[in-house]
């Protein structure tokens, strides 16, 4: 009964900001690393950001480093992705994902590290 529900996507102009949210339920959220991925038609799903289960460390793709920030709210069982200085190439469907392992020692970044995915939220960035 794991559920991940993304929200916060929309249409914005280049340079604007969006804050994505992922509401998690059905598992001990505080014990799992969480990640964000994105995918556009014709391309493979791309790792964007992930956060360790205890929030102690994060990992970002080079394409978003310095612009995006992932955070984890263990009280509200929510993971966020703050996206600033958005570019047209950020246009994609963004997916929230759960690490398949409890209390992994490092930040997972591979698709195969994650076993549950949300439905995705669409982000459009116009030029």
Buried (B, 14 or more C-beta within 10 A) or exposed (E): EEEBBBBBBEEBEEEBEBEBBBBBEEBEBBBBBBBBBBBEEEEEBBBBBBBBBEBEEBBBBEBBEEBBBBBBBBEEBBBBBBBBEBBEEBBBBBBBBBBBBEEBEEBBBEBEBBEBBBEBBEBBBEE
